[in-house]
Amino acid sequence: MNYLFPLAVRGSEGLYMVNGPPSFTESTAFQRDSGKNCKAVAFSKDGSLFAWCNGEKVNVVNVTRAELLHSFDLPKTVCLEFSPKNNVLATWQAYATAKDGTAGVPNLQLHDLRTGKCLKCFTQKKMQNWCPCWADDESICARNVNNEVHFFENNNFNTIANKLHLQKVSDFVLSPGAQPTKVAVYVPGSKGAPSFVRLYQYPNFGGPQSALANKSFFKADKVTMLWNKKATAVLVIASTEVDKTGASYYGEQTLHYLAANGESAVVQLPKNGPIYDVSWSPNSIEFCAVYGFMPAKATVFNLKCDPVFDFGTGPRNAAYYSPHGHILVLAGFGNLRGQMEVWDVKNYKLISKPVASDSTYFAWCPDGEHIVTATCAPRLRVSNGYKIWHYTGSVLHSYEVPSDEEMWQVFWQPCLDGVFPEKAVKYQAVPSELPRAEPRPAQAYRPPALRNKPVTSSKLHEDEPPQNMKPLLGGSDKPLSKTALKNQRKHEAKKAAKQEAKADANQGPAQIKTPQNPLQNAVPAMTTGDPEVDKKIKNLKKKLKAIEQLKEQAAAGKQLEKNQVEKIQKEAALLKELEDLELGV
C-alpha cells in the first residue's frame, strides 16, 4: 500500500499522528504538540482538516498541506466538531455562571472557517447533545432548544427557518445522505401515555398526520435512534433503567423498526436478555443485533425484521461492519476477554478469530482491510497502547506507552466514501514481522483437593454454533450449505407434523383434558344451517380467541392499552351471545 493512512494519538505524551500501513512511522504532516493538556480533537468528515485544543488555544490545520489555518483563543474548550462540508467549526466549553449568580456567557460557538469569524454564540448548558446537527450538504442545521427543534438554513444562524414543536422533544436525529432530509424525534411518555418516535420529512411538521411513520412503546426511559445509510429506515433501541422482573441489572431493552414508508415493527429477538449492540450494514438492507444473557446471540436481520443468519452464541457484546459492508466483526470488549470473530458476510464464512485482550476501543480503517484496537485511560490505566491488525488476524504493528504515561484516545483519519475500492476477501493470514498473538487458554480454578484428580468437563452454558456449522442430520460435522439448511428445515417441519398427527391419533377419550375456560367448550365445529348465524358464531370465536391471548399477555406482565382492556371486559357478553346462538342449533 502506497497510501499511508494516519492515526491520531492523544495522551500524556502529547498529540501526534502515526502513518498507517505499511510504515507506522510518526507523520511529518503534523507537528507533534507535546503539551499534556490536550482535551479535545476532531477530524473533518473528509479528513482534510484537523482541530485540537491544547489548553491554550484551539488550532485548525490542513493535514494535506501541513498548514495552520486558524487559531482561536478558547483555552477551556472540551468539545470540537466540524460541519460536513468544512464551512463551520463548533466549539463547546463548560457553562459557568458569574460569581454574583448572573447568567454566564454563551458557551457554544460556531466559527466560519473561511474567514475565522464567529458566526453565532448560543448558551448550551448540558454537554449531552451539545453539537448542532447538519444535513450532509449543510442546507439545514438543527438543535434542540427547550423541547423544540430549531432549524436554520444555509448556515444563517440569525434566523430560525422552522420549528418542530411536540409536547417534550427529548432527542432527534437527522437522516444522512441527499435531500430531502428526514428527522427522527423521540418524545418520552408521561402520566400513563406511551413514549413515541416519529419520522418527519423537512419541513412538513404540521401535526401527527404529516408524520411519515410513528411507533409508540411504554417501556422506555431513553432511546437510541439509528438511521441506515440510505435514510429509508430507523432502528430504535428503547431502554429502561430498571428491569422490574429482576432478570437483569442492565435494565430492559426492546428493538423497534420504523421505515420512512410508514411501516413499523418490533424486532423479535429469540433470546431473552440485554441488547448490547445494533449495527446497520452499509448496504442499508440488513442489520446485526447482539443480544441475550451471556453467552450472547448475534443475528443478522433483513428489512422485514426476519432473521437472515444466526451466528449462534459466544462471549460478545459488539458488532462492527467494515466500511464496505463485506466483513463483520463480532467482539467482546469491556468486561469480556477481547475475543473477536471476523466473518465474510456475503458467504457467512468465518475468516479469523483474533484476541485483543483488555481493549477499550475498536475501529475499522477506511480502507476496509485494517483495524485498530486500543487500551485507553481512564477506562484502564495500565498497559495503555494500541495494535493495528489485518482482518485475517495478523498483528502488523503494536505500541505500548511507557508505564508512567497514559494514552487517552486513538482514531483513524476519516475519508469520504469511494476513496478506497472494495477488495476481495482473503482467508489466509497476511504476513507480519510481529509474532502471531496466540492467546493462552484460561485455566479454571481447581481447589487443592481436586488438583491431582482427572479433569471432568462441565460447562455452565453450552455454546450454540452458527447456523451453517450445526451438524447435518446424518451426524456429519461439515458446515451446511444454504440448500442443505433449507432441506433440513423442511425435513424437521415434516417430522414434527408427523409426530403431532401420530399423537392426535393415539389420544383416546380418557386422555382428553378438561377444558380450562368456557372458550374451549366452543371449539367443536357446529352448523346451524343458516349461513348468517354460522358467520356470527365464527366471528365471536375469533374475538374470544383474541381476548384469551390478551389475558395471557396481561398475566405475563405486559401492560395493555386502554382499547385492549375494554376488549377483555366484553368477554362475558360475547360468551353469552355465543351460547345463545349455539343453543338455537
Solvent accessible surface area in square Angstrom, and as a share of the most:
residue,aa,sasa,rsa
1,M,96,0.43
2,N,155,0.79
3,Y,113,0.43
4,L,71,0.35
5,F,3,0.01
6,P,12,0.08
7,L,0,0.00
8,A,0,0.00
9,V,3,0.02
10,R,36,0.13
11,G,4,0.03
12,S,17,0.11
13,E,45,0.20
14,G,0,0.00
15,L,1,0.00
16,Y,13,0.05
17,M,1,0.01
18,V,8,0.05
19,N,23,0.12
20,G,0,0.00
21,P,6,0.04
22,P,85,0.54
23,S,48,0.31
24,F,32,0.14
25,T,76,0.44
26,E,76,0.34
27,S,10,0.07
28,T,136,0.79
29,A,41,0.32
30,F,9,0.04
31,Q,164,0.73
32,R,91,0.33
33,D,26,0.14
34,S,81,0.52
35,G,33,0.32
36,K,122,0.52
37,N,93,0.48
38,C,3,0.02
39,K,127,0.54
40,A,6,0.05
41,V,19,0.11
42,A,14,0.11
43,F,23,0.10
44,S,0,0.00
45,K,97,0.41
46,D,48,0.25
47,G,1,0.01
48,S,28,0.18
49,L,14,0.07
50,F,0,0.00
51,A,0,0.00
52,W,20,0.07
53,C,1,0.01
54,N,29,0.15
55,G,32,0.30
56,E,122,0.55
57,K,91,0.39
58,V,0,0.00
59,N,18,0.09
60,V,0,0.00
61,V,18,0.10
62,N,14,0.07
63,V,11,0.06
64,T,111,0.65
65,R,149,0.54
66,A,63,0.49
67,E,74,0.33
68,L,107,0.53
69,L,56,0.28
70,H,35,0.16
71,S,54,0.35
72,F,22,0.09
73,D,109,0.57
74,L,19,0.09
75,P,59,0.37
76,K,153,0.65
77,T,0,0.00
78,V,47,0.27
79,C,17,0.10
80,L,13,0.06
81,E,80,0.36
82,F,15,0.06
83,S,0,0.00
84,P,27,0.17
85,K,121,0.51
86,N,31,0.16
87,N,40,0.20
88,V,2,0.01
89,L,0,0.00
90,A,0,0.00
91,T,1,0.00
92,W,11,0.04
93,Q,31,0.14
94,A,71,0.55
95,Y,47,0.18
96,A,71,0.55
97,T,85,0.49
98,A,46,0.36
99,K,214,0.91
100,D,112,0.58
101,G,59,0.56
102,T,76,0.44
103,A,87,0.67
104,G,16,0.15
105,V,120,0.69
106,P,60,0.38
107,N,6,0.03
108,L,0,0.00
109,Q,32,0.14
110,L,0,0.00
111,H,7,0.03
112,D,18,0.09
113,L,16,0.08
114,R,185,0.67
115,T,86,0.50
116,G,22,0.21
117,K,144,0.61
118,C,63,0.38
119,L,62,0.31
120,K,63,0.27
121,C,52,0.31
122,F,26,0.11
123,T,65,0.38
124,Q,25,0.11
125,K,135,0.57
126,K,147,0.62
127,M,109,0.49
128,Q,137,0.61
129,N,93,0.48
130,W,27,0.10
131,C,28,0.17
132,P,4,0.03
133,C,48,0.29
134,W,23,0.08
135,A,2,0.02
136,D,45,0.23
137,D,66,0.34
138,E,7,0.03
139,S,31,0.20
140,I,7,0.04
141,C,2,0.01
142,A,0,0.00
143,R,22,0.08
144,N,46,0.24
145,V,36,0.20
146,N,134,0.69
147,N,64,0.33
148,E,37,0.17
149,V,0,0.00
150,H,21,0.09
151,F,0,0.00
152,F,6,0.03
153,E,66,0.30
154,N,116,0.60
155,N,29,0.15
156,N,71,0.37
157,F,8,0.03
158,N,118,0.60
159,T,79,0.46
160,I,74,0.37
161,A,43,0.33
162,N,45,0.23
163,K,104,0.44
164,L,2,0.01
165,H,118,0.53
166,L,22,0.11
167,Q,124,0.55
168,K,121,0.51
169,V,2,0.01
170,S,54,0.35
171,D,36,0.19
172,F,19,0.08
173,V,44,0.25
174,L,17,0.08
175,S,6,0.04
176,P,42,0.27
177,G,34,0.33
178,A,90,0.70
179,Q,80,0.36
180,P,70,0.44
181,T,3,0.02
182,K,31,0.13
183,V,0,0.00
184,A,0,0.00
185,V,0,0.00
186,Y,6,0.02
187,V,2,0.01
188,P,47,0.29
189,G,33,0.32
190,S,70,0.45
191,K,211,0.89
192,G,65,0.63
193,A,54,0.42
194,P,47,0.30
195,S,3,0.02
196,F,18,0.08
197,V,0,0.00
198,R,36,0.13
199,L,0,0.00
200,Y,2,0.01
201,Q,52,0.23
202,Y,23,0.09
203,P,73,0.46
204,N,81,0.41
205,F,31,0.13
206,G,69,0.66
207,G,34,0.33
208,P,85,0.54
209,Q,173,0.77
210,S,32,0.21
211,A,22,0.17
212,L,53,0.26
213,A,6,0.05
214,N,73,0.37
215,K,32,0.14
216,S,49,0.32
217,F,18,0.07
218,F,67,0.28
219,K,89,0.38
220,A,13,0.10
221,D,80,0.41
222,K,116,0.49
223,V,17,0.10
224,T,68,0.40
225,M,12,0.05
226,L,51,0.25
227,W,26,0.09
228,N,1,0.00
229,K,96,0.41
230,K,134,0.57
231,A,8,0.06
232,T,65,0.38
233,A,1,0.01
234,V,0,0.00
235,L,0,0.00
236,V,0,0.00
237,I,23,0.12
238,A,1,0.00
239,S,14,0.09
240,T,22,0.13
241,E,109,0.49
242,V,106,0.61
243,D,14,0.07
244,K,193,0.82
245,T,106,0.62
246,G,67,0.64
247,A,63,0.49
248,S,17,0.11
249,Y,195,0.74
250,Y,108,0.41
251,G,2,0.02
252,E,49,0.22
253,Q,32,0.14
254,T,45,0.26
255,L,2,0.01
256,H,9,0.04
257,Y,10,0.04
258,L,0,0.00
259,A,6,0.04
260,A,21,0.16
261,N,115,0.59
262,G,37,0.36
263,E,101,0.45
264,S,50,0.32
265,A,35,0.27
266,V,63,0.36
267,V,5,0.03
268,Q,134,0.60
269,L,39,0.20
270,P,91,0.57
271,K,57,0.24
272,N,123,0.63
273,G,28,0.27
274,P,4,0.02
275,I,15,0.07
276,Y,53,0.20
277,D,38,0.20
278,V,9,0.05
279,S,23,0.15
280,W,28,0.10
281,S,2,0.01
282,P,34,0.21
283,N,63,0.33
284,S,1,0.01
285,I,92,0.47
286,E,29,0.13
287,F,0,0.00
288,C,0,0.00
289,A,0,0.00
290,V,0,0.00
291,Y,1,0.00
292,G,0,0.00
293,F,78,0.32
294,M,64,0.28
295,P,18,0.11
296,A,0,0.00
297,K,14,0.06
298,A,0,0.00
299,T,2,0.01
300,V,0,0.00
301,F,1,0.00
302,N,45,0.23
303,L,57,0.28
304,K,164,0.69
305,C,17,0.10
306,D,68,0.35
307,P,86,0.54
308,V,54,0.31
309,F,7,0.03
310,D,25,0.13
311,F,1,0.00
312,G,0,0.00
313,T,18,0.10
314,G,3,0.03
315,P,51,0.32
316,R,6,0.02
317,N,35,0.18
318,A,11,0.08
319,A,4,0.03
320,Y,61,0.23
321,Y,21,0.08
322,S,0,0.00
323,P,51,0.32
324,H,53,0.24
325,G,12,0.11
326,H,8,0.03
327,I,0,0.00
328,L,0,0.00
329,V,0,0.00
330,L,1,0.01
331,A,0,0.00
332,G,0,0.00
333,F,17,0.07
334,G,37,0.36
335,N,120,0.62
336,L,39,0.20
337,R,156,0.57
338,G,1,0.01
339,Q,73,0.33
340,M,3,0.01
341,E,24,0.11
342,V,0,0.00
343,W,1,0.00
344,D,3,0.02
345,V,14,0.08
346,K,137,0.58
347,N,96,0.49
348,Y,18,0.07
349,K,107,0.46
350,L,50,0.25
351,I,18,0.09
352,S,10,0.07
353,K,130,0.55
354,P,14,0.09
355,V,27,0.16
356,A,2,0.02
357,S,72,0.46
358,D,85,0.44
359,S,7,0.04
360,T,42,0.25
361,Y,73,0.28
362,F,12,0.05
363,A,20,0.16
364,W,29,0.10
365,C,1,0.00
366,P,24,0.15
367,D,9,0.05
368,G,1,0.01
369,E,18,0.08
370,H,12,0.05
371,I,3,0.02
372,V,0,0.00
373,T,4,0.02
374,A,2,0.02
375,T,13,0.07
376,C,13,0.08
377,A,3,0.02
378,P,101,0.64
379,R,136,0.50
380,L,55,0.27
381,R,142,0.52
382,V,110,0.63
383,S,69,0.45
384,N,3,0.02
385,G,8,0.08
386,Y,7,0.03
387,K,69,0.29
388,I,0,0.00
389,W,5,0.02
390,H,6,0.03
391,Y,5,0.02
392,T,2,0.01
393,G,3,0.03
394,S,5,0.03
395,V,8,0.05
396,L,37,0.18
397,H,40,0.18
398,S,54,0.35
399,Y,69,0.26
400,E,117,0.53
401,V,11,0.07
402,P,65,0.41
403,S,124,0.80
404,D,123,0.64
405,E,40,0.18
406,E,43,0.19
407,M,1,0.01
408,W,65,0.23
409,Q,59,0.26
410,V,2,0.01
411,F,32,0.13
412,W,16,0.06
413,Q,17,0.08
414,P,42,0.27
415,C,32,0.19
416,L,93,0.46
417,D,114,0.59
418,G,75,0.72
419,V,86,0.50
420,F,32,0.13
421,P,94,0.59
422,E,80,0.36
423,K,112,0.48
424,A,91,0.71
425,V,35,0.20
426,K,96,0.41
427,Y,82,0.31
428,Q,150,0.66
429,A,39,0.30
430,V,25,0.14
431,P,128,0.80
432,S,43,0.28
433,E,180,0.81
434,L,66,0.33
435,P,115,0.72
436,R,118,0.43
437,A,47,0.37
438,E,128,0.57
439,P,75,0.47
440,R,221,0.81
441,P,107,0.67
442,A,63,0.49
443,Q,158,0.70
444,A,89,0.69
445,Y,170,0.65
446,R,62,0.23
447,P,55,0.35
448,P,94,0.59
449,A,81,0.63
450,L,81,0.40
451,R,129,0.47
452,N,154,0.79
453,K,117,0.50
454,P,116,0.73
455,V,116,0.67
456,T,115,0.67
457,S,114,0.73
458,S,103,0.66
459,K,143,0.61
460,L,173,0.86
461,H,100,0.45
462,E,140,0.63
463,D,76,0.39
464,E,57,0.26
465,P,55,0.34
466,P,19,0.12
467,Q,29,0.13
468,N,20,0.10
469,M,71,0.32
470,K,69,0.29
471,P,74,0.47
472,L,61,0.30
473,L,107,0.53
474,G,81,0.78
475,G,53,0.51
476,S,43,0.28
477,D,125,0.65
478,K,149,0.63
479,P,89,0.56
480,L,9,0.04
481,S,67,0.43
482,K,148,0.63
483,T,91,0.53
484,A,29,0.22
485,L,19,0.09
486,K,122,0.52
487,N,84,0.43
488,Q,30,0.13
489,R,135,0.49
490,K,116,0.49
491,H,98,0.44
492,E,82,0.37
493,A,64,0.49
494,K,138,0.58
495,K,113,0.48
496,A,56,0.44
497,A,61,0.47
498,K,149,0.63
499,Q,109,0.49
500,E,117,0.53
501,A,63,0.49
502,K,138,0.58
503,A,61,0.48
504,D,95,0.49
505,A,86,0.67
506,N,105,0.54
507,Q,94,0.42
508,G,24,0.23
509,P,121,0.76
510,A,107,0.83
511,Q,110,0.49
512,I,120,0.61
513,K,169,0.71
514,T,107,0.62
515,P,65,0.41
516,Q,147,0.65
517,N,40,0.21
518,P,77,0.48
519,L,25,0.13
520,Q,81,0.36
521,N,99,0.51
522,A,7,0.05
523,V,107,0.61
524,P,81,0.51
525,A,102,0.79
526,M,85,0.38
527,T,105,0.61
528,T,41,0.24
529,G,71,0.69
530,D,62,0.32
531,P,104,0.65
532,E,115,0.52
533,V,37,0.21
534,D,39,0.20
535,K,128,0.54
536,K,113,0.48
537,I,6,0.03
538,K,148,0.63
539,N,72,0.37
540,L,10,0.05
541,K,46,0.19
542,K,149,0.63
543,K,114,0.48
544,L,1,0.00
545,K,126,0.53
546,A,40,0.31
547,I,4,0.02
548,E,28,0.12
549,Q,93,0.41
550,L,17,0.09
551,K,75,0.32
552,E,115,0.52
553,Q,69,0.30
554,A,45,0.35
555,A,93,0.72
556,A,91,0.71
557,G,56,0.54
558,K,109,0.46
559,Q,112,0.50
560,L,26,0.13
561,E,87,0.39
562,K,162,0.69
563,N,88,0.45
564,Q,43,0.19
565,V,64,0.37
566,E,78,0.35
567,K,99,0.42
568,I,42,0.21
569,Q,133,0.59
570,K,122,0.52
571,E,28,0.12
572,A,76,0.59
573,A,69,0.54
574,L,24,0.12
575,L,37,0.19
576,K,122,0.52
577,E,81,0.36
578,L,5,0.03
579,E,97,0.43
580,D,73,0.38
581,L,38,0.19
582,E,32,0.14
583,L,134,0.67
584,G,66,0.64
585,V,96,0.55
